[in-house]
Amino acid sequence: MNSAEVRALSSDQLNDQLLQLKKEQFNLRFQAATGQLEKTHRVDQIRKDIARIKTVMRQKSAQA
């Protein structure tokens, strides 16, 4: 997910996407702890996507 896609979302969609990514991050951390994680790069992607969404949410709240 790139920043242009994130900026196109509404605030409700951003909140939903953030919640979904946090759940996935939890599941990935759990898989890593139990040794079942296959796609290790996905952890970094999720972390960056969460940061990207939070940044856009902060920018939108500062504009309003």
Order of alpha helices (4+ residues) and beta strands (2+ residues): alpha-alpha-alpha
